[in-house]
Amino acid sequence: DSAAPIKGSEGQISGVVIVFRDITEKKIQRKKIEYLSFHDTLTGLYNRHFFEEEINRLDSERNLPISIIIGDVNDLKLTNDVFGHEYGDKLLKKASEIFLKVCRKDDIIARWGGDEFIILLPKTDINEANKIIERIKNNFSKEKIKSIKGSISMGSSAKISLEDNIDDIIIKAEKNMYN
């Protein structure tokens, strides 16, 4: 809304013109743009940009220990090559659903790259992170897209002291995933 005074001949305010505009559509568009800037369009999970912002925000002593889990969906390329990208996308969406089902509300789950996902677990030690990995793998192994059984490689690492570099923790989690 906006308002403008109406002045009479002697400079006295004799009224007000009030204009109301419906900005519902603009607000909806703004929210959509904001959502897309922080989320992966395929899975609905957070994107890498949002994850990097959050890790900088949460990398503090009050959130220690901070665990990181990195996962890589196995056989995505094979699924895409044999059945088409539609089924590869279904595999990624299924993985996302399982992450959301297994992880806690405050955990930050993001699509890190094509078939890679990363999970930030504030106030979580490595033992709890490994339990989450087992639950994810167990749930994912029950899924099947066409004739390909769901499988995911995962690794974890934890920052236990403020002196630990969070980027090194991510690198270690990724190495553990490949092992």
N, C-alpha and C positions, 0 to 999 in steps of 0.2 A: 504494500500500500504506500501511497504518498499523499501529502496534504499541502495545499497552498492557500494562503489567506486571500480573501476578497476584501479589498479596501473601498470604502465609500469615497465620496467627493471631498470630504474633509480629512482624509487619511485615516479615518477610523476603520477598524476591521468590522465588516458587516456580515461576514460569513466565511465559510471554508469550503473549498472544493476537495473532496477526497476521492482518490482513484484507487480502485482495487484491481489487481491483475492476478489471474490464475497462473502460478508458476509451477504447478504440479509436474508438468511434462519436463521442465528444466531440471527440477530436483530429481526426478526419476533418471534422466539422462546422466546427471552428475554422479549419482550413486552407481550407475552401471559402469561409467568410465573409471570410477574409483575402484570398484570391484575388479574390473579387468586389469587394472594396473598392478594388483597384488595377487591375482589368482591365475592358475593355469586353466586355459579355456577347455581343454579336454577332460581333465579329472576334477576340476573344481577345488583342488588343493591349492595351497599357497604356491607362488612361483619363487624362483631363485632370488630375485630382487628383494622380495618381502623377507625371505629367510635371512638374507645377509643383513638387512636392517634389524631384524629381531635378534640375531645373534650378537650384534654390537650392543643392543639395548640390554639384553639379558646377561651378558658376560660380566658378572659382578660377584663379589664375595657372598652376598646374601642368597645367590642361586646355586652355590656349590654344594655338592658336586654337580657338574653339568655333563650329561652323557650325550653322545652323538651316535646315531645309527645311520648307516648308509646301506641302501639296498639296490640291487640291480635285477630286474626281471629277466629270468633266463628264457632263451629261445624266442625272444620277441622278433628278431630278424627272420627266423625260420617261420614263425607264424605269419608274418607279413608276406614272405615269399611264397608260401604254400597256399594260404587261405585268403590273402589280401589284407590291406591295411585296416579294413573294418574290424576284422577279428583281432588284429594286433591292438587296436584301440580298445576293444572289449577287454583284452587281457590287462591293459594298463588301468582301465576303469575298475576292474575287479580288484586289482592290487590296492588301489586307492580306497575302495570300500572296506577292505580288510584292515588297512592302516587305521582308518577312522573308527572301526569297530573295536580294535584291540587297544589303541592308544588312549591316553587320558585326555580330557577336555583341554587342559592347559599345555599339552605337548604341541610343538610346532611341526607340522608335517608338510613337506614341500616336494614338488617335482623338481629335481635338481638338473635333470637333462632328459634326453630322449627316453631311456628306459631306467633311469636312476632316480631314486627318491632319497630324501634325507629327513631325519627326525631329530629335533632338538628336545632334549629331556632335562629341563631345569630341576634342580634338587633331586637328582636321581643318580644312584651309584651304578657301577658297571654290572653288578650282579642283577639288579632290577632291569637294567637295559637288556641284558642277555635273556632274561625271562620273557621280556616283550618280544625279542627276536624269535624265540621258540614258539610263542603263541601266534605270531604272524606267519611263520613258516608252516606251522601245523594247520592253520586255517587255509592258507593259500594252497597247500598240497591237496586239499579236498576239492579244489576247483578244476574245471576242465573247459577249455575253449576248443571246440571241435575235438580233435583227438589228442591235443596237446595238454598234458597235465600241468597245472600251475606249479611253478618253481621259482624261487627267488634266492639269490646269494646275498648274504647280509654280513656286516661287520660293525663292531662298535668300539668306542674308546671313551674315556672319561677325563674331564678336567677336574682334578681334586684340589689344586692349590691355585691361588691367584697368579702365581708366577708362570704357570703353564700357559702356553700360547694356544688359543682356541683354533687357529688355523692348523697348527701341528696336530691337534686332536682330530680334526676332520681328516687330515692326511693319513693318520694312523688308523682311523676307522675304515677308510677306503682300502688301505693295505690289508687289514684284517678281513675285509669282505672278499678280496681277491684270494686270500689264503683259504 
